[in-house]
């Protein structure tokens, strides 16, 4: 365990990173555009300074993310010796995944996170902003590294995806100001928007059709729930990463206040994604040991499918 836990500023984070040579960055389990964008952008910036940087994630990245070439720096096997371990966009230590024990026992650790989350590292840079990429942007500026088009693209990726393409309630003036700077730096805005908000495969479209066909509603249609089984994924030749595009279809129904997608992760274990129009789904996910944003959160729940669904519906029903 860490003997001290310090709150640090952006400049202090930059100084600590400059003082280390071998640095491991951790993206969170079931990575999204913000954790990958933050990790890759920071990795590329530190490599420009001659640092030895590796990125680790304990789950396979989405096929959409793999389209971006620099995700090749991400490994699913934790190897090597490092001077500093950095958890990026991880609101609690469990988001580091299977390496949380290694992380917790290491002396030099740093959290960079925008959820205003838990102090589990030696150095903690925690803010409440729309995306972790905003924090990483400030760190890179403090390092004096020139932001090229590749770095700008990954910074834009996190900002764009965590704001729902600038449509979510967490979008503010600072988001648009940073987006303008990324545009000036040559970010491939069209590619980010196309990959994350437009493109879908035929197999994913067929999965969506099946899932919507058995959609369930509760509490006068305020809660809309979708579910996906492993059999569904196997039939269409898809993996769990393909379920990330499903939950918006639930919450986007005009009368819905909460959208939930329950996806089979393994035998009797389900990945649960929640979105809302103001309802605090983070509290619901925290009840089940997860977390995230007020309007976008997730968790893992064990049990039989119908029991898992019943638990979710009951907990949301307390306050909806």
DALIN-V150807 format. One record per backbone hydrogen bond with DSSP energy under -0.5 kcal/mol. NH is the residue of the N-H (numbers start at 1). CO is the residue of the C=O. If there is no record, write none. Layout:
nh: (NH & NH)
co: (CO & CO)
This chain:
nh: (6 & 8 & 8 & 13 & 14 & 15 & 16 & 17 & 18 & 19 & 20 & 23 & 23 & 24 & 25 & 26 & 27 & 27 & 29 & 36 & 37 & 38 & 39 & 40 & 41 & 42 & 43 & 44 & 45 & 46 & 47 & 48 & 49 & 49 & 50 & 51 & 52 & 53 & 54 & 55 & 56 & 57 & 66 & 67 & 67 & 68 & 69 & 71 & 72 & 73 & 74 & 75 & 79 & 83 & 84 & 85 & 86 & 87 & 88 & 88 & 89 & 89 & 91 & 95 & 96 & 97 & 99 & 100 & 103 & 104 & 105 & 106 & 106 & 109 & 110 & 111 & 112 & 113 & 116 & 118 & 120 & 123 & 124 & 125 & 126 & 127 & 129 & 129 & 134 & 135 & 135 & 136 & 137 & 138 & 139 & 140 & 141 & 142 & 143 & 144 & 144 & 145 & 148 & 152 & 153 & 154 & 155 & 156 & 157 & 158 & 159 & 160 & 161 & 162 & 163 & 164 & 165 & 166 & 167 & 168 & 171 & 175 & 176 & 177 & 178 & 179 & 180 & 181 & 182 & 183 & 184 & 185 & 186 & 187 & 189 & 192 & 193 & 194 & 195 & 196 & 197 & 198 & 199 & 205 & 206 & 207 & 208 & 209 & 210 & 211 & 212 & 213 & 214 & 214 & 215 & 216 & 218 & 222 & 222 & 223 & 224 & 224 & 225 & 226 & 228 & 233 & 234 & 235 & 236 & 237 & 237 & 238 & 242 & 243 & 244 & 245 & 246 & 247 & 249 & 250 & 250 & 251 & 252 & 253 & 256 & 257 & 258 & 259 & 260 & 261 & 262 & 263 & 263 & 264 & 265 & 266 & 269 & 270 & 271 & 272 & 273 & 274 & 275 & 276 & 277 & 281 & 281 & 282 & 284 & 285 & 286 & 287 & 288 & 289 & 290 & 291 & 293 & 297 & 298 & 299 & 301 & 303 & 308 & 309 & 310 & 311 & 312 & 313 & 314 & 315 & 316 & 317 & 318 & 318 & 319 & 320)
co: (122 & 6 & 124 & 9 & 10 & 11 & 12 & 13 & 14 & 15 & 17 & 21 & 52 & 84 & 54 & 86 & 25 & 56 & 95 & 32 & 33 & 34 & 35 & 36 & 37 & 38 & 39 & 40 & 41 & 42 & 43 & 44 & 45 & 46 & 47 & 46 & 21 & 51 & 23 & 73 & 25 & 75 & 62 & 63 & 64 & 65 & 67 & 68 & 69 & 70 & 71 & 55 & 77 & 22 & 22 & 108 & 24 & 110 & 26 & 86 & 87 & 112 & 89 & 92 & 93 & 94 & 96 & 97 & 99 & 100 & 101 & 102 & 103 & 107 & 85 & 123 & 87 & 125 & 127 & 91 & 118 & 109 & 6 & 111 & 124 & 113 & 114 & 127 & 131 & 131 & 132 & 132 & 133 & 134 & 135 & 136 & 137 & 138 & 139 & 140 & 141 & 140 & 146 & 148 & 149 & 150 & 151 & 152 & 153 & 154 & 155 & 156 & 157 & 158 & 159 & 161 & 160 & 160 & 163 & 163 & 168 & 172 & 172 & 173 & 174 & 175 & 176 & 177 & 178 & 179 & 180 & 181 & 183 & 182 & 187 & 188 & 189 & 190 & 191 & 192 & 193 & 194 & 194 & 201 & 202 & 203 & 204 & 205 & 206 & 207 & 208 & 209 & 210 & 211 & 212 & 225 & 223 & 218 & 219 & 218 & 222 & 258 & 216 & 260 & 262 & 229 & 230 & 231 & 232 & 233 & 234 & 233 & 239 & 240 & 241 & 242 & 243 & 243 & 246 & 246 & 247 & 247 & 248 & 250 & 253 & 222 & 222 & 275 & 224 & 273 & 226 & 261 & 271 & 228 & 269 & 269 & 266 & 301 & 263 & 299 & 261 & 297 & 259 & 295 & 257 & 279 & 294 & 294 & 280 & 281 & 282 & 283 & 284 & 286 & 285 & 298 & 296 & 274 & 291 & 272 & 270 & 268 & 304 & 305 & 306 & 307 & 308 & 309 & 310 & 311 & 312 & 313 & 314 & 315 & 316 & 316)
